[in-house]
Amino acid sequence: MPEQLPLPLEEVAPRPSVAGLPKNRRVYVNRNLSLAHIDWIGFDMDYTLAIYDQAAMDRLSIDVTAARLVQRGYPEWITTIPYDTDFAIRGLLIDKKYGHVVKMDRYKAVGKAYRGFTQLPKDQIRAIYHSNKARAPTSRYHFIDTLYALSEAALYAGIIDACDKRGEKVDHAKLFADIREAIDEAHRDGTVQAAITSDLSRYIKRDEVLGPTLHKLRSAGKKLFLLTNSRRPYTELVMTHLLGSASAEYPTWKHYFDVVVCASCKPAFFQEHRPLMERVHEDREGSNMRPAQGLERMRVYEGGNLHDFERMLGVTGDRVLYVGDHIYGDILRSKKESAWRTAMIIQEMDIEVAAYHECGDALEELADLEERRARLDDELRYHQAHFKEVQRRLDSIALTARTVRVEGSAALSGGPPSARAISDLEAERIRAKRAVERVRTMLREIEANARELEARIDRSFHQYWGSLLKEGTETSSFGDQVEEYACLYTSRVSNMYYYSPLQTFRSPRDLMPHEL
């Protein structure tokens, strides 16, 4: 065992106080978690330890997929479309019935929708989606829940947009199925991985604080494992790029980990009982595999399942923290099928927190408008009730007067109201009606100002979809999953460097509306 480096490695990553951390470097907490009670910390690789350049990855995926669609019989011009790699975010739905891309809130209500790059008006959204909630996954809908899948949505929207402009009909479901098959084929045959490994620095951002972060956790007695769906050769290249020369005290990237598992096939790893396999001879490929009987450092295992893995580690689920980026494969399934604690890497947090800072004044103004709207709603109810009461009294007097004329009834008890009293009531009715109209006019102005502010705030986050984690005033569908299944979330693994390995992360107090 190599001697551990001293902490805090100031020459590599100076340690600011947590209180002074920029918001995009902080770890955010949905459920209380004490690292003192965690024995094992596991990591996914792609988009977790390895942070990809999203624009470069999307451009690569689009180019490769479009070329394969042409091979399948699509027209050559689809390779020349100016695809917008900034179009998609995580948490969108592909509606294969109408060719729309939509975004939902936590209650599955569609708030925004596009056909191609044209936004659908609110009345069309209501007509299509508000009578039947959109749900995924189904034969009609496909969930875009990973950064890897953003290129699929951009390609789909781009082709539909171009076809609409050309006046060409589109089989929406077949188009998306062909896109999915083409991009999966490019990954299966190694085309995408070959492009990445030929220029790792272009596609994968090397984080100089990653190595010190893993070292700090190990020095505090934590055991680390790598659990990735990537296959062994690709994992070797990427992890060597990330950690191979990070520290002289760690001769290879494998020295950072106590267990390494490749080709894990998550989420099946958490649901099925595939055996954990090991190579009989580490330096040979091919049919050189056998079921693993135990776990050793410096070896690379493949496959496996949750129950055997926990048994071999000798640990109960709540002593494990798993860090990943895939809301379904890494976070949701591990949370549902095990007692593992979870931390989600959301590299878009850099954009989210910057946007919140940028539109801080607009958010305060919107909150002020919402308070004024609530006060005016109360005032409107008062004036409407007063108007109805005055109108009821006038109607009662008119009805009584008609009865007297028609039936010759006896005089009213106390005598009929005077003309002056009736005139005063009529004046009061007019004043109440004008008050109702005045308040309604003010409410319409507030609604218009609020819509303008909300659109400006949305554009601060994303030109098409607004905030990743919110939809309007509600949490987005994606944000809801993060909140429900991720104990912690942060923009990158190395943010953990700035916290104690025994840190207790505490979530904010959860308030219900009546407590606000």
Residue pairs with C-beta under 8 A, 6 or more apart in sequence:
2 249
2 250
2 251
2 255
3 249
4 215
4 218
4 219
4 249
5 215
5 219
5 247
5 249
7 215
7 216
7 219
8 15
8 216
9 212
9 215
9 216
12 208
12 209
12 211
12 212
13 208
13 209
13 212
13 494
13 497
15 497
15 498
16 498
18 26
18 498
18 499
21 498
22 353
23 353
23 356
23 357
24 349
24 350
24 353
24 354
24 491
25 490
25 491
25 495
25 498
26 490
26 495
27 343
27 488
27 489
27 490
27 495
27 496
27 499
27 505
28 349
28 488
28 489
28 490
29 487
29 488
29 505
29 506
29 507
29 508
30 482
30 483
30 484
30 486
30 487
30 488
30 489
30 507
31 487
31 507
32 504
32 505
32 506
32 507
33 321
33 341
33 487
33 488
33 504
33 505
34 502
34 503
34 504
34 505
35 222
35 321
35 499
35 500
35 501
35 502
35 503
35 504
35 505
36 502
36 504
37 318
37 319
38 222
38 319
38 320
38 321
38 341
39 222
39 223
39 315
39 319
39 320
40 222
40 223
40 224
40 225
40 258
40 313
40 315
40 319
40 320
40 321
41 217
41 222
41 223
41 224
41 225
41 320
41 321
41 322
41 323
42 224
42 225
42 226
42 227
42 320
42 321
42 322
42 323
42 340
43 49
43 224
43 225
43 226
43 227
43 322
43 323
43 324
43 493
44 227
44 228
44 229
44 266
44 322
44 323
44 324
44 325
44 326
44 330
44 345
45 226
45 228
45 230
45 235
45 238
45 239
46 52
46 148
46 228
46 229
46 230
46 238
46 325
47 146
47 147
47 148
47 325
47 326
47 345
47 347
48 323
48 324
48 325
48 330
48 345
48 493
49 210
49 226
49 239
49 242
49 493
50 204
50 238
50 239
50 242
51 204
51 205
51 207
51 347
51 492
52 147
52 203
52 204
52 205
53 202
53 203
53 204
53 205
54 85
54 147
54 150
54 347
55 85
55 86
56 202
56 203
57 147
57 148
57 151
57 203
58 85
58 150
58 151
58 154
59 85
60 192
60 195
60 196
60 203
61 148
61 151
61 152
61 155
61 183
61 186
61 192
62 83
62 85
62 151
62 154
62 155
62 158
63 79
64 182
64 183
64 186
64 191
64 192
64 195
65 151
65 152
65 155
65 179
65 182
65 183
65 186
66 78
66 79
66 81
66 155
67 79
68 182
68 183
68 185
68 186
69 78
69 178
69 179
69 182
70 76
70 78
70 79
72 178
72 182
74 178
77 162
78 159
78 162
81 158
81 159
81 161
81 162
82 158
83 154
83 155
83 158
84 117
84 154
84 157
84 158
85 150
85 151
85 154
86 462
86 463
86 464
87 117
87 153
87 154
87 157
87 158
87 464
88 101
88 144
88 149
88 150
88 151
88 152
88 153
88 154
88 157
89 103
89 150
89 348
89 462
89 464
89 465
89 468
90 144
90 145
90 146
90 147
90 150
90 327
90 348
90 468
90 478
91 103
91 104
91 144
91 145
91 468
91 476
91 477
91 478
91 479
91 481
92 101
92 102
92 103
92 143
92 144
92 153
92 465
93 101
93 102
93 103
93 104
93 134
93 136
93 141
93 142
93 143
93 144
94 100
94 101
94 141
94 142
94 143
94 144
94 152
94 153
94 156
94 176
95 101
95 102
95 113
95 134
95 140
95 141
95 172
96 139
96 140
96 141
96 142
96 172
96 173
96 176
97 140
97 172
97 173
98 115
98 128
98 172
99 115
99 116
99 156
99 160
99 170
99 172
99 175
100 113
100 114
100 115
100 120
100 128
101 113
101 114
101 153
101 156
101 157
102 110
102 112
102 113
102 114
102 129
102 134
103 110
103 111
103 112
103 113
103 465
103 466
103 471
103 476
103 477
104 110
104 111
104 134
104 471
104 476
104 477
105 111
105 471
105 472
105 474
105 475
105 476
105 477
105 480
106 471
106 474
106 475
106 476
106 477
106 479
106 480
107 133
107 474
108 133
108 134
108 135
108 477
109 129
109 130
109 133
109 474
110 125
110 128
110 129
110 130
110 134
111 125
111 471
111 472
111 474
112 119
112 125
112 464
112 465
112 466
112 471
113 119
113 120
113 124
113 125
113 128
113 129
114 120
114 157
114 464
115 160
115 161
115 164
116 157
116 158
116 160
116 161
116 162
116 164
117 157
117 158
117 161
117 464
118 161
118 164
119 464
120 128
134 141
135 141
136 142
136 143
137 143
142 176
142 180
143 328
144 150
144 152
144 153
145 326
145 327
145 328
145 478
146 325
146 326
146 327
147 325
147 347
151 183
152 176
152 179
152 180
152 183
155 179
156 175
156 176
156 179
159 170
159 175
160 170
160 172
160 175
163 169
163 170
164 170
186 192
187 193
193 234
195 203
196 203
196 204
197 234
197 237
197 238
200 237
200 238
200 241
201 241
204 238
204 241
204 242
206 241
206 242
207 242
207 492
207 493
207 494
208 246
209 494
209 497
210 242
210 243
210 246
210 493
210 494
211 243
211 246
211 247
211 250
211 256
212 246
212 247
212 494
212 497
213 493
213 494
213 496
213 497
214 224
214 243
214 256
215 247
215 249
215 250
215 256
216 496
216 497
216 501
217 224
217 496
217 501
218 224
218 256
219 501
220 501
220 502
221 501
222 501
223 258
223 259
224 256
224 257
224 258
225 257
225 258
225 259
225 260
225 261
225 313
226 235
226 239
226 257
226 259
226 260
226 261
227 261
227 264
227 266
227 269
227 322
228 235
228 261
228 262
228 264
229 263
229 264
229 265
229 266
229 329
230 238
230 262
230 263
231 262
231 263
231 302
232 262
232 263
232 300
232 302
235 260
235 262
235 300
239 253
239 254
240 252
240 253
242 253
243 250
243 253
243 256
244 252
244 253
250 256
254 260
254 297
254 298
254 300
255 298
257 297
258 295
258 297
259 295
259 297
259 301
259 313
260 299
260 300
260 301
261 276
261 300
261 301
261 302
261 303
261 304
261 309
262 300
262 301
262 302
263 302
263 303
264 302
264 303
264 304
265 274
265 303
266 326
266 329
266 330
266 333
267 328
267 329
267 332
267 333
268 274
269 304
269 305
269 306
269 309
270 305
270 306
270 333
270 334
270 336
270 337
270 338
271 333
271 337
272 305
273 305
273 307
273 308
274 303
274 304
274 305
275 291
275 292
275 303
275 304
275 305
275 308
276 291
276 292
276 301
276 302
276 303
276 304
276 305
276 308
276 309
276 312
277 289
277 290
277 291
277 292
277 301
277 302
277 303
277 304
278 289
278 290
278 291
278 292
278 299
278 301
278 302
279 288
279 289
279 299
279 300
280 288
280 289
280 290
281 288
282 299
282 300
289 302
292 301
292 304
292 312
294 312
295 301
295 312
295 313
306 337
306 338
310 316
310 317
310 320
310 338
313 320
316 339
317 338
317 339
317 340
318 339
318 340
318 341
320 338
320 339
320 340
320 341
321 340
321 341
321 342
321 343
321 487
322 330
322 334
322 340
322 341
322 342
322 343
323 342
323 343
323 344
323 345
323 493
324 330
324 331
324 334
324 342
324 343
324 344
324 345
325 344
325 345
325 346
325 347
327 344
327 478
327 481
327 482
327 485
327 486
330 342
330 344
331 342
331 344
331 481
331 482
331 485
331 486
332 481
332 485
334 340
334 342
335 342
335 485
336 485
341 487
341 488
342 485
342 486
342 487
342 488
343 486
343 487
343 488
343 489
343 490
344 482
344 485
344 486
344 488
344 489
344 490
345 489
345 490
345 491
345 492
345 493
346 352
346 468
346 482
346 489
346 490
346 491
347 491
347 492
348 468
348 491
349 489
349 490
349 491
350 491
351 461
351 462
351 468
352 461
352 467
352 468
352 469
355 460
355 461
355 467
356 363
358 460
359 456
359 457
359 460
362 453
362 456
362 457
362 460
363 457
365 453
366 450
366 453
366 454
366 457
369 446
369 449
369 450
369 453
370 450
372 446
373 443
373 446
373 447
373 450
376 439
376 442
376 443
376 446
377 443
379 439
380 436
380 439
380 440
380 443
383 432
383 435
383 436
383 439
384 436
386 432
386 435
387 429
387 432
387 433
387 435
387 436
390 425
390 428
390 429
390 432
391 429
393 425
394 422
394 425
394 426
394 429
397 416
397 417
397 422
397 425
400 412
400 416
401 416
403 409
404 411
404 412
417 425
454 472
457 466
458 465
458 466
458 467
459 466
461 467
461 468
462 468
467 476
467 479
468 476
468 478
468 479
469 475
469 476
469 478
469 479
469 482
470 476
470 479
471 477
471 479
475 483
482 489
487 505
488 505
490 496
499 505
